[in-house]
Amino acid sequence: MAVVEWFTVPFQFDFMQRALLVSVVAGVVCAVLSCWMTLIGWSLLGDAVSHAVLPGVVLSYIFGFPLALGALVFGAGSVALIGVVNRTSRVKEDAAIGVVFTAMFGIGVVLISRVPSETDLMHILFGDVLGVSDSAIVQVLVMATVTLSVVMVKHRDLTLFAFDRVHAHTIGISPRRLEALLLGLLSLTVVIALQAVGIILVVAMVIIPGATAYLLTDRFERMLLISVAVSVSAAVLGTYASFHLNVATGGAIVVSQAAAFALAYLFSPRQGVVTRAFARRRAVVT
């Protein structure tokens, strides 16, 4: 009965129902995109975009525009700026990424600190899934539907792009267009996920599920399913843990994802550190 109550009691509260809905939806979208981010090797770029959209989100809030609009503009702008700095100076790409995303993030923090508002804009940084509004839920559902629909339509092209860009270009697929598409989807995903965990932790939701699934399978379709399962499970577990333990929901979700990664890292049937150590030991003994 105690276990049943652990799961049923939070559902008596409307804010918990909203939190679970947003967390799960954000988890699904992030998990799907995370697989391509992992395979392409865009984890650092994903970190940059997730932080660089902050000024755009704040400015959209100030002028009453959709948050996704500001995120898309600043996400694409930051990537273009990274390219300009890299091409026109001796600064390497990783350093250019670090400079641009920290500068954009700093601008966003300054804007948040100076904007007079009846709403606490700090939830953009740290998330406020327990206080999400009806309009925010509608925005999340619409952006999630758009993102997943585009991914479904472009699934084969994106997968080929991730595994073999040269072959994709040879058969008439434009790598530049797919890069732009992925960056646009990443910006939308950031806006979706910031409702749950905030800008600071959103990069974890975009990277950890795909990295975890990558340790558990060599097949991309299965990787997608595992990534979604890990992300959704962590979203549910983290939300429940935040209710029962009175801790930050976003942090609890990310910690749950990190725990899943740690288990995969240690005990994955083929890639786990502990598993391989035992296999080597058995080989030596025999």
Buried (B, 14 or more C-beta within 10 A) or exposed (E): EEEEEEEEEBEEEEEBEBBBBBBBBBBBBBBBBBBBBBBBEBBBBBBBBBBBBBBBBBBBBBEEBBBBBBBBBBBBBBBEBBEEBBEEEEBEBEBBBBBBBEBBBEBBBEBBEEEEEEEEBEBBBBBBBBBBEEEBBEBBBBBBEBBBEBBEEBBEBBBBBBEEBEEBBEEEBEEEEBBEBBBBBBBBBBBBBBBBBBBBBBBBBBBBBBBBBBBBBEEBEEBBBBBBBBBBBBBBBBBBBBBEEEEBBBBBBBBBBBBBBEBBBBBBEEBBEEBEEEEEEEEEEE
